Amino acid sequence: MPKVVLTIGGSDSGGGAGIQADLKTFSVLGLHGTCAITAITAQNTLGVQQVFGLEPDTIRAQLNSITSDFSVAYAKTGMLDTTKNVEIVAEHLRKAKIPFVLDPVIEAEAGGRLLKPEALNAIKERLIPLARVVTPNIFEAEALTGIHVRDMDSANLAAYNILDLGPGAVIIKGGHLDCIDLLLEGEEIHHLPGKRVDGQNHGVGCTYSAALTSFLALDFSLKEAAKNAKRFAEESLRGSMRIGKGVGPVNQVASLHEEANRFRVLCDMQKALDLIRDESGIFEIIPEQGANLGMAIPEATLSGDIAALDGRLVKVGKQVRQSGCIRFGANSHLTRIILAAMSFDGNARAVMNLKMEALPDCIVKGLVTTEIDWNPKPSGKASNILRIGTSNDTASVLPDVIFERDKMGKDHKYWLLGCSATQVAHKAVKFAGLLGDRKL
């Protein structure tokens, strides 16, 4: 049975932060999320346009409904809006004896005030003393302490000031500094390093605190929970969605999407290999030293993003057989070819090398051909593809064939190119059929 967690905060109509970000995070990490909404915001990637606070009785009713039915392992608080809301939430969590993470949300990351100024003292006096851990960013830490946090020394000082208010621990998030989070628990200080990640950051703070809540509910120590939450937030930030006109939301399911993409690539590769093995005509266009087939996940950048055989497609008698298994990062040269192709067209994610003697037939049969140019662009890009002239060549058409020359300028290798391994395999079967029984 999944554990139950509770988020108490505001609703983001744009779906990027607040309750929506929390529930997505809980779900991805395998917990059942419940919620008590404190306010409804008219909010999008450009900011918060309006805030509609809910009546205290409405918030109290939600909390009573949840805790009268569910056994809540952990909770977190986000946007609380008013002093009265803070008091209601603090009293309920105290009576229910639910450990919780306090994310002192003051302003939206996309812009807009989410906590009335007079409610800040209520958070300090009523809620922080009950919290298992408080997770301010540097601006929230300054609002809570009056200390301008600009480096690790001032972060230390602010953390001790917040700890004096009575919580079990403090984590000052360092995303606005050098990406090092400071964890203070008792007299122990831990510095948790991270990486600067490019991406749209609407909802990253909510995602972090929801992930921290999740890992604490799963019985991780605070230090390990903080490390895991930081890693999860970085992955979500790396997968940010560029939607809307402003600061796009982070993507809590980015890691699941990548796993799904890798699984789909492996399945597509195996289907393509089965198709090739079952087609007798393929034999005539396979190089004597064997061929390889590879396919990349969307937006691949590294060798580990591209699946290929760690062996080859080899000729056995009059048939083609698979030598080795499919794995990511198996072939460095094939990786180079695919990444070069993707720099020309991001959909060009799969290639298969064939006999170079077949290249003239490719042109005769009307296949669009392109030559690889390994010279860097003026921008410094390591490799790109330049198209060579053919009768049916247009800049918007994904080529069927790419080829590279050796250092002597002769045709060295050629590759069938496609959007997927199965598309490449079908091209190979079709081309072999066009050649008929003629031997190369």
KEROMI-43571 format. One record per atom (N, C-alpha, C): x, y, z. Coordinates in steps of 0.1 Angstrom, whole numbers, plus 5000, padded with zeros to 4 digits. Each point is the difference from the previous one (the first is absolute). Example, Ala and Ser with C-alpha at 12.3 -4.5 7.8 and 13.67 -1.06 7.14 Angstrom:
513249435078499150125000500950125000499650114993500950115000499250115008
***
This chain:
500849885000499250125000500950135000499750094991500850125000499750095013501050075004499850095011499350124995499350075010499250114997500750135005500150104991500650135004499050114997500250115006499150115000500750134996499550074990500550144997498950105004500450115006499150115004500650124993499250064991500650114992499050054990500550084991499250074990499949924987499050024992499849944987500550104990500849944990500650084989499249964988499250104995499249974988500849964988501350044999500949974989500649865001499849935012500449865002501549995002500750105002501549995002500549995014499350065009500550015014498949965010500250035013499049985009499549865002498749995003499449865002500249914988499950064988500249914988501449944999501050085003501449955000500249905011499450025011500249915011499449864997498850004995499349884998500749924989500550074989500849934990501249935006500750085009501249945006499749885008499050015009499649895008499749874992499350024989499649894992501249934993500950084995501249954993500849925010500150045013500849945010499349895007498849964996499349885004499150025013499650125003499250035012498650044995499049995009498750054997499950145006499850104992499950145004498650045003499850075011498850075004500250155001499050085000500350145000498950085008500450115005499150105006500450134994499050064992500350124992499750125009501050095001499850125008499650124991500450004987499650114992500049954985499350074992499949984986500750114993501049984992500750114993499650004985499850124995500050014985501550034996500649894995501450004999500449934987501150054993500549934989501550024999500749974989501450015000500550145001499150104998500450145001500050065014499249935009499950055014498749975006499850055011498749995007499250134998498849984994499250124997499050035011499449895006499150025012500149895009499750035013500049895010498650015007499449885001498649995007500249915012500150065011500249925012498749935004500249885005498849925004499750045015498749985003499650035014500749905010500350045012500649925010499249875002498750015001499249885002500149904988500350044988500249924989501349925001501050075005501349945002499949895011499450045011499849915011499349884996498950014992499249894996500849904992500950054991500849924992501049925009500650065009501049945009499349895008498850035006499349905008499649884991499650034988499549894991501249914997501150054998501249924996500549915012500250075012500549935011499049915007498750024997499149905006499949874993500650004988499949884992501449934998501050094996501349954997501050005012500949915000501150015009501150074992500250125003501050094993501449985006500949954991501449985005500850135001499750094991500850135000499250104993500250135003499350114994501150104996499550104991500850114997499150124999500550125003499250124998500750094990499150074992500550094990499450135002499350054990499350135001498949995010500150105010498950005011499250135000500550104993499350124997499850105012499349955011499650095010500449955014499950095010500449975014499049895005498750024997499049905005500349864994500349994987500349874994501249945007501150085003501149945007499649945013499250075007499649965014499249874999499149994990499149884998500949884997500950024991500949894995500949955012500650105007500949975011499249925011498850045003499349935010499649864996499649984987499649874996501249904999501150054995501249915000500549975014499950095009500449985014499149895006498750014998499149915007500149864993500250004987500049874993501449935001501050085005501349955002500749954987499850084990500549964987501450084998501149934997501250064997499950074987500650124998499950074987501250084997500150024986501050094994499350144998500750105005499450144998500850074989499350024989500550084989499550145001500750095005499550145003499850084988498949974992499850064987499550155003500850094994499650145002499650064986500849974990499750054986500149884991499350014989500049904989501350024992500549884996501250014991499850074987498850004995499650074988499750145003499950045013499750145003498750025006499950075012498750025007500149965014499450085009500049985014499049895004500449915008499249895004499749995016500650095007499850005014499950155005498950025007499850145005501150035010500550135000501150035008499849975015498850025005499749985014500049855004499949924990500049855003501349945003501150084996501449955002500349975015499550095008500349985015499249885005498849974995499349895004500749874996500750004988500849884996501149985010500750115003501249995009499649965014498850045005499649985014499249875001499149974991499149895001500449874993500650024988500249884991501449955001501050094999501449954999500449925013499550035012500449925011499549865000499049974991499549864999500649924989500750074991500549934987501249915003500049894992501149915000501250074993499750074990501150074992499350124993500750114999499650124993500950014988499550044988500849994988499950144992500550115006500050124992501150014990499750084989501150044991500650125007501050064993500850115007499150125002499050034992499150115001499049985012499549885001499149975011500849995013501349965000500850005012500250145005500250094990500250155004498750055006498849974994498850045005499749955014500549885003499749945013501050065011501250044996501150035009500550154999499750064989500650144998501449994995500649884998501449994996500149984985500850094994500249994985500949884997499449904994500849884998500750014986501350015000500750034988501249904998500349925010501049904999499849895011500949915002499849895009500050045015500850105002500150055014498750075005499450084991498750065003498949905000500149894992499149905000500049925014501249985005500249935013499350085011500350134999499450095011498550004999499450014988498650004998499449875005500749894997499549865004499949995015501050055007500049995015498950095005499850114994498950095005498649934998499849934989498749934998499949885009501149935003500049895009499750055014500350125004499750055013498550025002499250004988498650015001499349875004500849895000499549875005499749894991500350004987499849894991501149895003499749884995501049895001501250024992499950074989501150024991499750114990501050054993499950114990500849964988499450014988500849994987499850134993501150074998500050124992500549964986499050024990500349954987500950104993501049954993501150084994499850024985498849984995499950014985500350144995499850105008500350144996501450055004500849905006501450035002500849914992500749905006500949914992499449865000498749985001499449875000500349915011500650055011500349925012499050035010499249895004499050025011500749985013499550085010500649995014498949935009500449895006499149935009500650015014499250065009500350015014499049925008500649905007499149925009500849995014499450055010500750015013501350094998501149945003501350074998500749954988499449914992500649954988499750084988501050044992499850074988500549914988499249994990500349934988499950094988500949994991499950074988499749904989498950024993499649914990500250064986501049964993500350074987499049954989499950084990499149974988500650064988499349984989500550054987499150114995500650104994499150104993499449944988498750004999499349944990499250104992500249994986499250094992498649954999499150105000498649964999499150105006498749994997499050095005499749965014499850095010500049965014498750035007498950024993498750025007499649875007500050005013499549885008501249925006501250044998501149925005500150005015499650115007500050005015498949915005498850004995499049915004500449864998500649974988500449874997501049955010501050085003501049965010499449965013499150095006499549985013499049885000499349984989499149884999500849874999501250014993500849884999500749975014500450115007500549985013499049935009498850055000498949945007499849854997500149974987499849864996501149915005501250044999501149925005500049995015499650105007499949995015498949905003498950014993498949905002500449864997501049984991500549874997501149965009500250075011500949965011501550024997500350094991501450044998500450105011501350005003500550105010499850134993500150115008499850134995501150034990501249975003501150034990499849924987499749885001499849924987498750054993499050035007498850064994500350134993500850085006500450134994500849984987500949905001500849974987499149954989499149915004499249944989499050114995499550085008499150114996500750104991501250035003500850094992500249944986500349875000500349934987498750004992498949975006498750004994499650134994500250115008499750134995500950044988501349965000500950034989499549924987499649885002499449924988498850074995499150055009498850064995500350134993501050075005500450134994500649984986500849894999500749974988498949964989498949955004498949964991499050114998500250125004499150115000499250014987498850035000499150014988500050154996500450024987499950134995498750034994499150035009498650034996499650135007499050074994499650135005500950104995499750135004500850114995501050055010500149945012500950045010500949895005500149995013500949905006499349875000500449904992499349874999500249925012499149905002500049925012501149894999500549965012500849885000499249884998500749894997499249884996500449885009499149985010500349895010500149864994499449984988500049874995501149984989500950105000501150004989500849875001500349955012500849885001499249884995498750005003499249894995499950004985499950124994500050024986501249944993501250035006501249954995500149855000499649945012499949865001499149944989498950064998499049954990500650014986500750114998500650024986501149894998500849975010501049904999499449864997498949985007499349874998499549994986499450114995499450004986501149984990501250065002501149994991500549855000500149945011500449865001499049914992498750035002499049924993500050024985500250124996500150044986501249934994501150015007501249934995499849854997499449935010499849864999499149974988498950084999499149984989500750014986500950104999500850034988500949884997500749955010500949894998499349884996498849975006499249894995499750014986499650124996499650024986501149984990501250055004501249984992500449854999500049935011500449865000499049924991498850044999499049924993499950034985500850104996500050044986501349954993499849904991501249944993500750104991499350094994500750104991501050095006499850025013501050095008501449954999500249874998501349945000501050074990499450044988500950064990500550145003499350075009500550145003500750015013500249895007500850005013501550004997500850095006501449994997500649875005501149964994500649875004500450005015500450125005500450005014498850025009498850004995498850015008499550145000498850015005499350135001499650035015499650125002499450035013498850094999499250005009498750085000500050075014499650125000499950085012498850105000499650035012498950095001500150085013499750135000500250095011498650035006500150035013498850065007499850144995498850065001499850144996501050095007500550104993500950105006501349945006500549894993501249945005501250094999500949995010501250094999501349915003499849885005501249925005499949864994501149935000500149864996499049925007499850035013499149925008498550024997499750094991498750034995499649924988501049924994499849944988500249845001499149934996500049855000500549954987500949895001500549934989500449865004500349924990500649875003501450015006500349925010501450005005500849904992499349944990500649924990499750054986499649924991499650044987498949914993499550054989499249924991501049944991500149875000501049934992499449904991500749974989499649904990500449865005499049915000500249865003499349924989500949944992499449944988499450104991498749984997499350104992499050085008500250005013499150075009500850105009499250105005500650105009499649965015500950005008499849975014500550115010499450015011500350105010501149945009501150075001501149975009500050105012499949965012499950095011498650045004499950095010498750045005499950164998498850045002499850154999500250065013500850115000500250085012500350144997499850095009500350144998501550025002500650094992501450035000500949894995499549924990500849884996500950044988499850104993500850034988500350154998501250045002500450145001499950064986500449934989500050064987498550024995499249905003498650014996499350125008500550025013499550115008500350134993501350014995500450124993499250034987499649904993499250014988498650055004499449945010498650045003500050145006500950035008500050145006500250104989500949974990500150094989498750014992499449894998498750004993499050085007499949995013499050075008500350155001501350044998500350144999499450064987499849924990499350044988498550005002499549905006498649985002499849915012499350065011499949925012499249874999499349994989499249874997500949894995501250034995500949914994500749915011499349915006500449945012500549864998500049944988500449874997500849984988501049925000500949974988500449854999500349964988500549864998501050014989501249955002501050014989499949884990500150034987499949894990501350014991500049914990501249994991500250144993501250045000500250134993499849994985500249874995499849984985498650034996499050015009498650024997499750154999500950095003499750145000499650054986500749974989499550044987498649964997499649885005498649954998499050085008500550055011499150085008499650134993501050064993499750124993499249974987500349894993499249964989498649975003499749945012498749975004499250125006500750115000499350125004500050035015500849935008500150035014500850135002499550085009500650135004501349975007501150064996501349975006500750125005500749995011500750115007501449955004500950094999501449975004500250065014500749925009500450055013501350094998499950125006501250085000500450025015501249945003500450015014500750125004500150104991500650135004499150085008500550075010499150085009499450124993498850035005499350124995500750125006499850124994500550135007499650015014498949945004499550015014500949915009500849914994500849915008499449865002498849984994499449875002500949894994500149895007501049904996499749934987498849984996499749934988498650044994499949994988498750034994499949934987498850014994499849934987499750114989500849994989499750084989499449924989499050054993499349924990500850014987500149904992500550004987498950014990500250054988498950024991499549874994498749985000499349894993498850064994499449924990498850054993498850035009499949925011498850015008500450065014501050085000500650055013499450135004499450015011499550135006500450015014500250125005500550025013499149955011498749984997499149965011499849855000500649924991499849864999501149935008499649915009500949915007500749914990501349994999500649924990499849855003500049924990499949855001501449955003501050064995501449955001500950115004500949975009501250085002501349924998501050074996501349934997501150095005501149935003501250075004501249954992501050094997501149964993501249975009500949924995501249985008501050124998501249995006500950114999500550034986499949894991500550024986498950054991498850035006499050064993499149904993500249875002499249904994498849975008498949944994498849965007500549905010499750025013500449915010498949915006498950065004498949935005498750074997498949934999498850074999499049935009499050095004499049965010498650044996499149905002498650034998499650085012499150104998499750095011498450005001499650015013498550015002499750055014498750015002499550055013500049895011500049874995500049895010500849894994500349905008500749884995499149924991498749995003499249934991499850074986500050135000499950074988501349974991501150005007501349974993499949864994499649915008499949864996499149984988498850075000499150004989500750064987500850105002500750064989501049904994500749935009501049914996499349884992498949955005499249904993499550054986499550125000499550054987501150024990501250055005501150024991500649874995500049905009500549874996499149944989498750035002499049954990500250074987500350135000500250074987501249954992501049955008501249954993499749864994499049935006499749874995501149905003500349914990501049905002501450054996500150124996501450054995500950015011501249934999501050005010500950134999500350055012500950135000501449965001
***
